[in-house]
Amino acid sequence: MLYFDFSSLLDAWPILAAGAWITFKVTLVAIACGIAFGTVLAMATVSKVRSLHVCAQAYITLFRSIPLVMLLLWFFLVVPQILKAVFDLSPSIDIRLVSAMVAYSMLEAAFFAEIIRAGILGLSAGQFQAARALGMTTLQSFRHIILPQAFRAMLPIMLTQCIVIFQDTSLVYVIALGDFFSNSVRIGERDGTVVQMLLFAGFVYWAICALLSALVKLVQHRTRQA
């Protein structure tokens, strides 16, 4: 008969909390860097400069075509070598964590670029013409007129993508990074409660994603009313 040993769960809480902190760090870095780099890529894809458009489109196509697990393994093997060659890293730095952050950031930049590009192309041509009429440069028009409207229109979709990023961070188990999911499995294997720990981890992910989904619906409702 399946039952939960809450006492062992409380004893393992420090390990689970440490894993959760790693999960949130990877998620937040991936979101921040992904949006920042994705914005640059989106601007390049709609640029009239052909070389910028081709390079940005090639990057997006490449990273959207690679399975996430494969990307994590590649970066786990490549990133440490590059960092050691360029920087004198302290032994205390967790290379696995850095590799995961870089991999997720570069991958999510491709997805955010497509979302932001759709938001930019969804604006009327009059917005671009108005910016030129005001004497703004291309960068100024993007900064003050185009991007604020594109972000406002695409905010619900971007928040949904953030939820996907949070869910996908559980795949860092392939590089033995001790995130919340990996630590839950290890504790279950140690205590002989694998099923219980998997159910508990699943409940935690569900609860967080449910709250974030409610936030997305609230944003969508307010966006329609605006």
MARLUMTOR-274915 format. One line per field, with one value per residue (C-alpha): residue number from 1; residue in one letter; x, y, z. Coordinates in nm, 2 decimals, always signed. Layout:
pos <- NUM ...;
code <- a ...;
X <- X ...;
Y <- Y ...;
Z <- Z ...;
//
This chain:
pos <- 1 2 3 4 5 6 7 8 9 10 11 12 13 14 15 16 17 18 19 20 21 22 23 24 25 26 27 28 29 30 31 32 33 34 35 36 37 38 39 40 41 42 43 44 45 46 47 48 49 50 51 52 53 54 55 56 57 58 59 60 61 62 63 64 65 66 67 68 69 70 71 72 73 74 75 76 77 78 79 80 81 82 83 84 85 86 87 88 89 90 91 92 93 94 95 96 97 98 99 100 101 102 103 104 105 106 107 108 109 110 111 112 113 114 115 116 117 118 119 120 121 122 123 124 125 126 127 128 129 130 131 132 133 134 135 136 137 138 139 140 141 142 143 144 145 146 147 148 149 150 151 152 153 154 155 156 157 158 159 160 161 162 163 164 165 166 167 168 169 170 171 172 173 174 175 176 177 178 179 180 181 182 183 184 185 186 187 188 189 190 191 192 193 194 195 196 197 198 199 200 201 202 203 204 205 206 207 208 209 210 211 212 213 214 215 216 217 218 219 220 221 222 223 224 225 226;
code <- m l y f d f s s l l d a w p i l a a g a w i t f k v t l v a i a c g i a f g t v l a m a t v s k v r s l h v c a q a y i t l f r s i p l v m l l l w f f l v v p q i l k a v f d l s p s i d i r l v s a m v a y s m l e a a f f a e i i r a g i l g l s a g q f q a a r a l g m t t l q s f r h i i l p q a f r a m l p i m l t q c i v i f q d t s l v y v i a l g d f f s n s v r i g e r d g t v v q m l l f a g f v y w a i c a l l s a l v k l v q h r t r q a;
X <- +0.00 +0.13 +0.18 +0.38 +0.64 +0.62 +0.90 +1.15 +1.02 +1.09 +1.44 +1.52 +1.38 +1.72 +1.83 +1.50 +1.53 +1.88 +1.76 +1.47 +1.70 +1.91 +1.59 +1.48 +1.83 +1.85 +1.49 +1.54 +1.88 +1.73 +1.43 +1.64 +1.91 +1.67 +1.45 +1.75 +1.92 +1.59 +1.50 +1.82 +1.75 +1.40 +1.51 +1.77 +1.51 +1.29 +1.59 +1.63 +2.00 +2.02 +2.33 +2.17 +1.84 +2.01 +2.24 +1.95 +1.72 +1.99 +2.05 +1.68 +1.64 +1.94 +1.86 +1.49 +1.59 +1.81 +1.66 +1.71 +1.87 +2.13 +2.20 +2.25 +2.50 +2.69 +2.72 +2.82 +3.11 +3.20 +3.14 +3.37 +3.66 +3.59 +3.56 +3.88 +4.07 +3.94 +3.90 +4.09 +3.79 +3.77 +3.72 +3.41 +3.22 +2.98 +3.05 +2.74 +2.53 +2.70 +2.67 +2.30 +2.24 +2.42 +2.24 +1.90 +1.97 +2.08 +1.79 +1.52 +1.66 +1.55 +1.20 +1.16 +1.29 +1.01 +0.75 +0.88 +0.92 +0.55 +0.46 +0.67 +0.51 +0.17 +0.20 +0.06 +0.30 +0.19 +0.39 +0.71 +0.61 +0.53 +0.87 +1.04 +0.82 +0.94 +1.30 +1.38 +1.66 +1.59 +1.71 +1.52 +1.20 +1.24 +1.32 +1.05 +0.76 +0.79 +0.92 +0.70 +0.39 +0.52 +0.60 +0.26 +0.08 +0.30 +0.32 +0.07 +0.26 +0.59 +0.47 +0.35 +0.70 +0.84 +0.63 +0.77 +1.12 +1.05 +0.92 +1.21 +1.47 +1.40 +1.60 +1.93 +1.94 +2.12 +2.43 +2.39 +2.30 +2.12 +1.80 +1.47 +1.37 +1.71 +1.74 +1.38 +1.48 +1.80 +1.63 +1.37 +1.63 +1.82 +1.51 +1.33 +1.05 +1.10 +0.73 +0.63 +0.91 +0.82 +0.45 +0.56 +0.79 +0.51 +0.27 +0.52 +0.57 +0.19 +0.12 +0.38 +0.27 -0.10 -0.02 +0.18 -0.10 -0.35 -0.12 -0.12 -0.50 -0.51 -0.27 -0.47 -0.79 -0.64 -0.48 -0.82 -0.97 -0.69;
Y <- +0.00 +0.34 +0.59 +0.91 +0.92 +1.29 +1.26 +1.16 +1.44 +1.70 +1.56 +1.59 +1.94 +2.12 +1.91 +1.98 +2.35 +2.36 +2.18 +2.42 +2.72 +2.57 +2.52 +2.88 +3.01 +2.83 +2.94 +3.30 +3.33 +3.15 +3.39 +3.71 +3.62 +3.46 +3.77 +4.00 +3.81 +3.71 +4.08 +4.14 +3.84 +3.95 +4.30 +4.14 +3.91 +4.21 +4.42 +4.52 +4.44 +4.10 +3.97 +4.04 +3.87 +3.56 +3.52 +3.57 +3.33 +3.07 +3.09 +3.06 +2.76 +2.58 +2.61 +2.53 +2.21 +2.06 +1.85 +2.01 +1.70 +1.69 +2.06 +2.02 +1.74 +1.94 +2.25 +2.04 +1.91 +2.23 +2.52 +2.40 +2.38 +2.73 +2.88 +2.71 +2.83 +3.19 +3.25 +3.13 +2.98 +2.92 +2.55 +2.64 +2.73 +2.46 +2.41 +2.20 +2.49 +2.74 +2.50 +2.46 +2.83 +2.90 +2.61 +2.72 +3.09 +3.03 +2.79 +3.02 +3.32 +3.14 +3.09 +3.43 +3.58 +3.42 +3.54 +3.90 +3.90 +3.80 +4.09 +4.33 +4.22 +4.23 +4.61 +4.83 +4.99 +5.33 +5.28 +5.26 +5.55 +5.76 +5.69 +5.80 +6.11 +6.20 +6.18 +5.87 +5.64 +5.27 +5.19 +5.47 +5.37 +5.01 +5.13 +5.39 +5.28 +4.93 +4.71 +4.84 +4.77 +4.43 +4.32 +4.44 +4.24 +3.92 +3.93 +3.64 +3.42 +3.51 +3.42 +3.09 +3.03 +3.11 +2.82 +2.59 +2.69 +2.61 +2.27 +2.19 +2.26 +1.92 +1.78 +1.90 +1.55 +1.44 +1.64 +1.53 +1.88 +1.87 +2.05 +2.00 +1.70 +1.53 +1.57 +1.43 +1.12 +1.07 +1.10 +0.85 +0.61 +0.65 +0.60 +0.35 +0.60 +0.67 +0.67 +0.89 +1.15 +1.15 +1.22 +1.49 +1.65 +1.63 +1.80 +2.08 +2.14 +2.13 +2.38 +2.63 +2.59 +2.63 +2.96 +3.08 +2.97 +3.17 +3.47 +3.43 +3.42 +3.73 +3.91 +3.80 +3.93 +4.27 +4.28 +4.23 +4.51 +4.75;
Z <- +0.00 -0.10 +0.18 +0.24 +0.51 +0.60 +0.86 +0.60 +0.38 +0.65 +0.71 +0.34 +0.32 +0.32 +0.02 -0.16 -0.09 -0.23 -0.54 -0.58 -0.55 -0.84 -1.04 -0.99 -1.07 -1.40 -1.48 -1.40 -1.59 -1.89 -1.89 -1.85 -2.09 -2.33 -2.35 -2.38 -2.66 -2.81 -2.85 -3.04 -3.26 -3.33 -3.43 -3.66 -3.83 -3.92 -4.03 -4.39 -4.36 -4.53 -4.35 -4.01 -4.11 -4.25 -3.94 -3.69 -3.88 -3.91 -3.53 -3.46 -3.69 -3.56 -3.19 -3.24 -3.42 -3.16 -2.88 -2.54 -2.39 -2.67 -2.63 -2.25 -2.31 -2.58 -2.37 -2.07 -2.27 -2.45 -2.21 -1.94 -2.19 -2.32 -1.97 -1.85 -2.16 -2.13 -1.76 -1.45 -1.28 -0.91 -0.83 -0.63 -0.94 -1.05 -1.41 -1.45 -1.33 -1.57 -1.86 -1.79 -1.77 -2.10 -2.28 -2.16 -2.23 -2.59 -2.66 -2.51 -2.70 -3.02 -2.89 -2.74 -3.07 -3.26 -3.01 -3.01 -3.39 -3.42 -3.19 -3.40 -3.73 -3.57 -3.54 -3.81 -4.06 -3.94 -3.61 -3.81 -4.03 -3.73 -3.58 -3.90 -3.91 -3.57 -3.69 -3.48 -3.57 -3.61 -3.27 -3.11 -3.28 -3.16 -2.81 -2.76 -2.99 -3.14 -2.86 -2.58 -2.79 -2.91 -2.55 -2.43 -2.70 -2.66 -2.27 -2.22 -2.47 -2.31 -1.97 -2.10 -2.24 -1.90 -1.76 -2.02 -1.92 -1.56 -1.65 -1.89 -1.62 -1.48 -1.78 -1.62 -1.45 -1.77 -1.66 -1.29 -1.17 -0.84 -0.91 -0.73 -0.95 -0.94 -0.56 -0.51 -0.71 -0.52 -0.19 -0.30 -0.41 -0.08 +0.14 -0.08 -0.14 -0.51 -0.60 -0.31 -0.40 -0.76 -0.67 -0.43 -0.69 -0.95 -0.71 -0.64 -1.02 -1.07 -0.79 -0.92 -1.28 -1.18 -1.01 -1.31 -1.54 -1.33 -1.37 -1.75 -1.76 -1.55 -1.78 -2.08 -1.93 -1.85 -2.20 -2.37 -2.15 -2.23;
//
